[in-house]
């Protein structure tokens, strides 16, 4: 109880009512002057909102737009997605990466259809019970589809609120996740939840970015608890850390998972038997593939199968099948 009181007191100290009022007014004014015209901002369909939110995870807005429009043309509603073969869902997702998102999206749709009669729940707690739906996505659907005054926080919202009210957030934030959630709830303007949450996301994406915030032309500079220290703190961060993290990606299992799914997708369009053997897949996904790499490849494919992104089938059994089937003879295909 004492810890909760202390945390509440800390948020109270950071959010004097006069500052909160000024921040709200300036953020919303900036939003109305600078908002981008994005297709998912023209709908209140919870299914379309869900699709956009899942696609926007780990993918830039400009890349998402054509995929979002193509997806809705192919799988126009939650019933269509729930009933579609998983292989078709993965094909529709082709090019966005992180294919597991597509499978999880279908699982969410199936739960809506089978457990809720095809009607999305309206409240955050019930939305969070759907498979693949976390606190942010549940809040986004409740707010953007149903117009509820719901506080939630993605990376952009957390960064903006932390800098405005708590100060510098690098190299690590001073507020905990629970404190940031309380802060988001405290500053939410009632009756303006849709505009407010869209505004914070947009402000973090365009103005108050992670590494290069536009502080000198920021309309909230006078209200910002991180100004001017944020510039020195960002300058002191190690240079090139992101590039160093990205370089090994092409040798990571996540990279090869994507290559395998794309190889299986291409194979389906080719004439020939269904599925591919590990010996056929290996050279197409990894340069200089050798038989010694088969156990590694099998482990990666097993992971894809557990996630619903691939299906592994043994060859037709003979009458006397007493020996284990060599992994090299297994055939792998999309679900």
PyMOL commands that set and color helices and strands:
alter all, ss='L'
color gray80, all
select helices_A, chain A and resi 2-14+17-34+39-42+46-56+61-74+78-83+86-93+100-116+124-128+135-144+155-166+177-187+193-206+215-217+221-223+229-235+241-251+253-268+278-285+291-306+327-329
alter helices_A, ss='H'
color red, helices_A
select strands_A, chain A and resi 276-277+311-313+331-333
alter strands_A, ss='S'
color yellow, strands_A
deselect
rebuild
show_as cartoon
